[in-house]
Structures are given as C-alpha cells and as structure tokens.
Amino acid sequence: MSLSVLSLLSAGAAAPGASDGPPALLSMAPYLLIPVVLWFVMFQPQMRAQKALKAKLEAMKKGDSVLTAGGFIGKVVKVDGEYVDVELGTNVKVRALKSTITDIIPPGGTTPAND
C-alpha cells in the first residue's frame, strides 16, 4: 500500500504544466553577467590608465624627468616624433622610443607611500 501512495504522490508532483526549475534565461543570467562585471572591474580601469599615459606622453617636453621601461630615470633633452633623447647623467645621453617611457615624474618627485 505504501508503494502505491508514493507512486501517486510522485505522479501528482509531476503534473503537466508544472515547471521543474527556474526559467532558462534566469538560470543563464550569472553566465551572461560575468563578462559585464569583468569589463568594469578589469578592462575599464586599464583602458583609463592607458589613456592617461598617452596624454602624458603627448604633453612631454624638454626638461621633464621620465622613467623608462628599463628602470632608468633621466631628463628629457629633446622630443622628436616617436623618439626622445634622455640624459641619464653628465654626458650620458640615450635615444629612446616614446613608447618605452612608462611615467613622467612630477618636478617635486613622488610623495612617499607612508605620508
């Protein structure tokens, strides 16, 4: 008798028109939202930083202190299209691509991280 009651209950639970779970679009929502969240968390700040660096490089002029990708700090002697002449020390000048300049150091230097 208990077997027949269980089979009746299970048949009643699977009545036609009853849904087994949430709608398909709702169950796919997390997968659709992940790229949107990644865009705003990872890619958008990186693009903003690249735009800021590009603006700095376009505004670079003679006398600016710069940091190169190789870690050298020097003073800009001449800006010529895609190239920059940088003085690293007394009578030590190098020619570098503008794209290898990673930062332009403000005149007072940078503030320490703990201040």
Buried (B, 14 or more C-beta within 10 A) or exposed (E): EEEEEEEEEEEEEEEEEEEEEEEEEEEEEEEEEEEEEEEEEEEEEEEEEEEEBEEBBEEBEEEBBBBBEEEBEBBBBEBEEEEBBBBEEEEEEBEBEBEBBBBBBEEEEEEEEEE
